[in-house]
Amino acid sequence: MGGFFGAVSHEDVTLDIFFGVDYHSHLGTRRGGMIMFDEKDGFQRQIHNIENTPFRTKFERDLADFHGCSGIGCISDTDPQPLLVRSHLGLYAISTVGIINNADELIQTYFSDHGHQFMAMSSGRVNATELAAALINQKDDLVSGILHAQEMIQGSLTLLILTERGEIIAARDRLGRLPVLIGKNDEGCCVSFESFAYHKLGYQDSHELGPREIVKVTADGWQTLSQPGKDMKICAFLWSYYGYPNSNYEGMNVEVMRYRNGEIMARDEVARGQLPKVDYVAGVPDSGVPHAIGFANRSGKPFARPFVKYTPTWPRSFMLTLQDPRNLIAYLNLIQTHELSE
């Protein structure tokens, strides 16, 4: 997964970008990046590896070098970003969230026109955000380029672009799989994956992009550049697992949805006469806990926590590539409360 945060204001937004991106740390564990734009000094960018040290710790030392009234930042589970791109469309920064299932095919098609190249990473792979920018640059303007890239990509492409005019172009993927929301305060606007991130920073809800919609965001407001499509296939996993409890997608709160899912499971088991005889109802932390609370409330069975999650240092088990280490981390993450489970 991954997440991003951007802001444009009449005031410096360095701290808003810093804290807004940090509030997306639950969505990724590999790379973090920030890029600011100042009318006088231009772009300032930094990318860090956050596999062993949190985003906030890595970027605190960079804050003194950042300044500007617009910027974007990201948490990425894949490639280093945001990238700074120079093309016939001008100089711009870009950050993406999504997946490109036909990346190899697109790269070969791009190579067929001699003179094109990509910067290969140590693995030999091409940075997915660089590939998205290459597709965008095939057209004569950013909006046409984004629409072209989204049509060419099999998968999904949600992105933020920060232009050298200090504006943000935000685009939600064709089928609305991932959320993009706009917040507003007295001095400017922000764009975010998670709504709670900008609520905590003093922004109020202003707009949620529809599928395939493209908007331009400035300090004075936002403007739709390409109208939303009609097909919506938002990722349901956001509500059941990935989303932060305080966030809303399409008008539905994550925590409330999880309670309701648990209630529905209990309701159906009661209706079938198959409610199990148990001492407690328990959820695997973190996202399983509200499901269990909903089940307990509806079924009348007591809720308890026979195991808790140790979060300070262990990574997410599913992020590891080998199954044995994944099993080990999953085991070490959950600590049993013997007095409740024996």
NORKA-V671571 format. One line per field, one symbol per residue. ss: DSSP state (a for helix, b for strand, c for the rest). Layout:
ss = ???
This chain:
ss = cbbbbbbbbccccaaaaaaaaaccaaacccbbbbbbbbcccbbbbbbbbcccccaaaaaaaaaaaccccbbbbbbbccccccbbbbbccbbbbbbbbbbbccaaaaaaaaaccccccccbcccccbcaaaaaaaaacccccaaaaaaaaaaaccbbbbbbbbbccccbbbbcccccccccbbbbcccbbbbbccaaaaaccccbbbbbcccccbbbbbccbbbbbbccccccccccaaaaaacccccbbccbbaaaaaaaaaaaaaaaaaaaccccccccbcccccaaaaaaaaaaaaacccbcccbbbcccccccaaacccaaaaaaaaaaabbbcaaaac
